Amino acid sequence: MKVHLNDIDVSYIRAGAGKSCVLIHGLAEDAGSWQAVQAQLSDFETFAYDFRGHGATKLGLADGTLAQLGGDLIAFLEDVTGPAPCVGYSLGGTIVLWAAAQRPDLIPHAVVTGTSPVVGRTAAEFFDQRIEMIQSEPDGFAAALSNDTAQQLVNGGDLVAITRRRLDAVGNGGGYINGCRAMAGLRDTPLMPMSEKIFMPVDVIGGDKDVFCPKKAADILCGALANATYHEIPDAGHLISIDQPRLYATAIEDALTRRG
């Protein structure tokens, strides 16, 4: 399904029936990464969309900011679902939190996974390096994404197939570059100052072996929010949906049901 929002046609997958919930994927992912979660959340009407420049959604007039990506989520809520809980993974989590700070009337409950409210120098340099690589050395980027993916997994899996799906989500790379710039921007403009505007319940989920977004990031986030609860998924890296799909989907389902 598609809907025109702002300057782009946004592709999304709708599933289930019941209370609406919006799912926002992470960098180098697409709406299909929510397949197992959507299957388990059959008692909810879930909407998983490809954000700007990923999957089947075009890049449009991208400006490399979290504000624009958050604005796209706000438009989706206004035009498609109405107020609804939002679940965001990694970059998707920062998008949810940005939108929640701007429009708390649209997001009564947030669930964020593998999400950091700020990035340090090393992380910012990582995003800059990936931008340079995808612009000048596409073949090298494919190898780098495979290596990044391997480091984000704990329980293995078919690395070639997983990386191929992620490369397909990235497409020509414009959306990946846009997302990297938005994440790198958190070094100079972290989310914490916005936390005073976020009073709705926020469930923070993390993998116990996540080296890309370790527990320290969750602690900073929970400490900055007025109403946050932390849930840890055992034996999981950053790609929790692949390492522990059942436990991950159950944690999201429990959070949505509990806040009901």
Backbone torsions as a table, in degrees:
resi	resn	phi	psi	omega
1	MET	NA	153.9	179.4
2	LYS	-138.4	151.5	175.6
3	VAL	-142.8	140.6	178.4
4	HIS	-85.9	121.0	-179.6
5	LEU	-132.2	132.0	-178.6
6	ASN	53.0	-117.3	-177.3
7	ASP	-106.2	12.4	-173.6
8	ILE	-136.4	156.9	169.2
9	ASP	-93.3	117.8	-175.3
10	VAL	-97.2	126.1	178.0
11	SER	-90.8	137.4	179.0
12	TYR	-147.4	159.5	178.3
13	ILE	-113.9	124.7	-179.5
14	ARG	-108.2	134.6	-178.5
15	ALA	-149.0	159.2	174.9
16	GLY	74.9	-176.7	179.6
17	ALA	-149.5	138.8	-179.1
18	GLY	137.1	-148.2	179.2
19	LYS	-65.7	136.9	-177.7
20	SER	-71.9	149.2	176.1
21	CYS	-151.4	136.8	-178.0
22	VAL	-108.9	134.4	-177.1
23	LEU	-115.2	127.3	-177.2
24	ILE	-121.7	119.2	-174.8
25	HIS	-76.3	-177.9	-179.8
26	GLY	-107.2	-174.3	179.5
27	LEU	-62.1	137.4	-179.2
28	ALA	62.3	30.6	174.7
29	GLU	-129.7	179.7	172.7
30	ASP	-150.5	-174.8	-176.4
31	ALA	-59.4	-29.5	-179.8
32	GLY	-63.3	-19.7	179.3
33	SER	-67.0	-14.0	179.4
34	TRP	-93.8	7.7	-172.4
35	GLN	-53.9	-49.3	-177.9
36	ALA	-66.5	-37.5	178.8
37	VAL	-66.5	-44.9	179.7
38	GLN	-62.3	-37.3	179.0
39	ALA	-63.2	-39.0	-178.9
40	GLN	-78.0	-29.3	-179.0
41	LEU	-89.2	44.7	-175.8
42	SER	-67.4	-19.4	178.1
43	ASP	-84.4	-0.5	174.4
44	PHE	-115.1	151.8	169.9
45	GLU	-90.9	104.8	-174.4
46	THR	-100.8	145.1	178.8
47	PHE	-127.3	109.5	176.9
48	ALA	-107.9	119.2	-177.8
49	TYR	-115.7	152.5	173.5
50	ASP	-81.0	117.8	179.8
51	PHE	-79.7	169.9	-170.4
52	ARG	-41.9	118.4	175.7
53	GLY	82.5	7.6	178.3
54	HIS	-121.0	151.7	178.1
55	GLY	57.0	-127.6	-177.3
56	ALA	-97.9	8.6	177.6
57	THR	-96.2	127.6	-178.8
58	LYS	-69.7	161.8	-178.6
59	LEU	-73.6	-37.8	-178.0
60	GLY	65.3	-154.7	-178.9
61	LEU	-88.3	67.5	-175.1
62	ALA	-71.3	142.1	-179.1
63	ASP	-121.4	8.9	175.0
64	GLY	69.3	27.8	-177.9
65	THR	-120.9	149.1	173.2
66	LEU	-65.5	-30.6	179.5
67	ALA	-60.9	-41.7	-179.9
68	GLN	-69.3	-44.2	178.5
69	LEU	-62.7	-39.9	176.3
70	GLY	-66.9	-35.7	177.1
71	GLY	-64.4	-34.8	176.3
72	ASP	-64.3	-40.9	177.0
73	LEU	-63.4	-44.6	178.1
74	ILE	-58.1	-42.9	178.5
75	ALA	-63.0	-38.8	179.0
76	PHE	-63.3	-44.1	179.1
77	LEU	-64.7	-41.3	-178.9
78	GLU	-67.3	-40.1	-170.9
79	ASP	-96.7	-23.5	-172.9
80	VAL	-112.7	-53.4	-169.4
81	THR	-106.8	-26.5	-165.6
82	GLY	78.1	-176.5	180.0
83	PRO	-54.0	134.2	-176.5
84	ALA	-160.6	149.4	171.1
85	PRO	-59.5	146.2	-179.6
86	CYS	-125.0	136.6	178.7
87	VAL	-117.0	122.3	-178.1
88	GLY	-126.5	138.1	178.3
89	TYR	-108.7	126.8	175.3
90	SER	56.2	-117.4	176.2
91	LEU	-55.8	-36.3	177.2
92	GLY	-59.3	-33.0	177.8
93	GLY	-68.0	-39.0	177.8
94	THR	-67.7	-34.5	175.9
95	ILE	-61.6	-45.5	179.5
96	VAL	-60.6	-46.2	-177.4
97	LEU	-66.3	-39.0	177.5
98	TRP	-61.7	-47.7	-179.1
99	ALA	-64.6	-37.5	180.0
100	ALA	-64.3	-35.9	178.4
101	ALA	-69.1	-33.6	-178.2
102	GLN	-82.2	-39.6	-173.8
103	ARG	-134.3	70.1	179.5
104	PRO	-62.2	-20.0	177.4
105	ASP	-67.9	-20.0	-177.8
106	LEU	-97.2	-18.5	-175.4
107	ILE	-126.4	91.8	-177.7
108	PRO	-74.6	-16.3	-176.2
109	HIS	-157.9	135.4	179.6
110	ALA	-122.4	141.7	172.2
111	VAL	-125.2	122.0	-177.9
112	VAL	-126.9	138.2	-176.1
113	THR	-124.9	136.1	176.9
114	GLY	54.2	41.8	-171.3
115	THR	-114.2	133.8	176.9
116	SER	-116.2	137.5	179.0
117	PRO	-83.6	-4.2	-177.8
118	VAL	-156.0	152.3	173.3
119	VAL	-122.7	145.4	178.5
120	GLY	-90.6	-173.8	-177.3
121	ARG	-60.7	-44.3	-177.4
122	THR	-62.5	-44.8	179.8
123	ALA	-64.9	-42.3	179.2
124	ALA	-61.6	-39.3	177.7
125	GLU	-66.1	-37.0	176.8
126	PHE	-59.5	-47.6	179.9
127	PHE	-64.0	-40.2	177.8
128	ASP	-62.6	-41.0	179.6
129	GLN	-64.7	-41.0	179.4
130	ARG	-67.0	-37.3	176.2
131	ILE	-61.3	-47.7	179.8
132	GLU	-61.3	-40.4	-176.9
133	MET	-67.9	-44.5	-177.4
134	ILE	-68.9	-25.7	178.9
135	GLN	-79.9	-35.4	-171.5
136	SER	-113.5	-18.4	-173.9
137	GLU	-144.7	70.5	-175.8
138	PRO	-54.8	-41.6	179.4
139	ASP	-64.6	-38.9	176.4
140	GLY	-65.7	-34.5	178.1
141	PHE	-64.4	-40.9	179.4
142	ALA	-59.5	-42.1	177.9
143	ALA	-66.8	-39.3	179.7
144	ALA	-65.7	-40.5	179.0
145	LEU	-65.5	-36.2	175.6
146	SER	-62.1	-43.0	178.6
147	ASN	-66.0	-43.1	178.2
148	ASP	-60.0	-43.0	-178.9
149	THR	-62.6	-42.9	179.0
150	ALA	-60.0	-38.8	-179.8
151	GLN	-73.2	-18.9	-179.3
152	GLN	-90.6	-2.7	-179.3
153	LEU	-110.6	146.6	175.6
154	VAL	-110.8	-37.6	-172.7
155	ASN	-100.2	16.5	174.8
156	GLY	76.3	-129.8	-173.3
157	GLY	103.9	177.3	-179.0
158	ASP	-79.7	92.5	-174.0
159	LEU	-60.1	-38.8	-178.7
160	VAL	-63.3	-45.9	-178.7
161	ALA	-67.9	-41.1	-179.7
162	ILE	-64.5	-44.6	179.3
163	THR	-64.4	-39.3	179.3
164	ARG	-61.7	-42.2	178.0
165	ARG	-62.2	-38.8	-179.3
166	ARG	-70.4	-38.5	176.2
167	LEU	-65.3	-36.8	176.2
168	ASP	-63.5	-38.9	178.4
169	ALA	-65.7	-35.4	-179.4
170	VAL	-71.7	-34.6	179.6
171	GLY	61.1	-127.3	-177.3
172	ASN	-79.0	-2.0	173.7
173	GLY	95.4	-10.2	-177.3
174	GLY	-61.7	-41.3	179.5
175	GLY	-69.9	-34.1	177.4
176	TYR	-64.9	-45.8	177.2
177	ILE	-59.7	-44.6	179.7
178	ASN	-60.2	-43.7	179.3
179	GLY	-67.1	-39.1	177.2
180	CYS	-61.2	-41.7	179.2
181	ARG	-64.7	-39.2	178.1
182	ALA	-63.8	-42.2	179.4
183	MET	-68.2	-42.7	179.2
184	ALA	-61.1	-29.6	179.1
185	GLY	-64.1	-18.3	179.2
186	LEU	-70.1	-12.4	176.9
187	ARG	-68.4	-45.4	-178.0
188	ASP	-90.4	-24.8	-178.9
189	THR	-131.3	76.0	-179.4
190	PRO	-68.1	164.5	-177.6
191	LEU	-77.4	-19.6	-171.8
192	MET	-53.1	-42.3	179.7
193	PRO	-59.5	-23.8	179.1
194	MET	-79.5	-13.2	-173.1
195	SER	-61.0	-25.7	-180.0
196	GLU	-66.7	-13.9	178.5
197	LYS	-97.4	-2.7	-176.0
198	ILE	-106.9	101.3	-179.0
199	PHE	-110.1	-13.5	179.5
200	MET	-68.5	159.5	177.1
201	PRO	-61.4	137.0	176.5
202	VAL	-127.9	119.4	174.1
203	ASP	-96.4	123.8	-178.4
204	VAL	-107.4	122.6	-178.9
205	ILE	-113.6	137.3	179.2
206	GLY	-140.9	151.1	172.9
207	GLY	-87.2	138.4	-174.3
208	ASP	-69.0	-15.5	179.8
209	LYS	-120.0	27.6	-179.4
210	ASP	-78.5	110.0	179.7
211	VAL	-90.3	-15.9	178.8
212	PHE	-82.7	-32.9	177.8
213	CYS	-139.8	79.5	-172.9
214	PRO	-71.8	174.4	-176.7
215	LYS	-55.3	-30.0	179.5
216	LYS	-56.8	-39.2	179.6
217	ALA	-65.5	-41.2	178.1
218	ALA	-64.8	-37.9	178.7
219	ASP	-63.3	-42.7	178.1
220	ILE	-61.8	-44.9	-178.7
221	LEU	-64.1	-48.9	-179.1
222	CYS	-63.2	-35.6	179.1
223	GLY	-68.1	-24.1	-177.6
224	ALA	-90.7	-14.3	-175.4
225	LEU	-100.1	148.2	-176.8
226	ALA	-76.2	-28.2	-171.9
227	ASN	-143.1	68.6	-176.3
228	ALA	-115.0	145.2	176.3
229	THR	-129.4	133.4	-177.4
230	TYR	-101.8	137.5	176.6
231	HIS	-129.4	130.1	-178.9
232	GLU	-111.0	132.8	177.8
233	ILE	-97.3	121.4	-177.4
234	PRO	-73.0	150.8	174.7
235	ASP	54.1	48.4	-178.0
236	ALA	-140.6	139.7	173.9
237	GLY	-95.4	-153.7	-177.7
238	HIS	-67.7	-36.7	178.1
239	LEU	-84.9	68.7	-175.8
240	ILE	-60.6	-36.1	-176.8
241	SER	-63.9	-21.7	177.6
242	ILE	-96.1	-41.3	-179.6
243	ASP	-66.8	-45.2	-174.5
244	GLN	-138.4	66.2	-174.4
245	PRO	-59.8	-41.7	-178.3
246	ARG	-69.7	-46.3	179.7
247	LEU	-63.7	-38.2	-179.8
248	TYR	-65.2	-49.7	179.9
249	ALA	-61.9	-38.6	179.6
250	THR	-66.1	-40.5	178.8
251	ALA	-62.1	-41.1	178.1
252	ILE	-67.4	-44.4	179.2
253	GLU	-60.6	-43.9	179.1
254	ASP	-62.9	-41.3	-179.6
255	ALA	-64.4	-45.0	-179.3
256	LEU	-66.7	-40.0	-179.3
257	THR	-69.5	-40.7	-178.3
258	ARG	-64.9	-37.7	-178.8
259	ARG	-82.1	-17.8	177.9
260	GLY	9.3	NA	NA
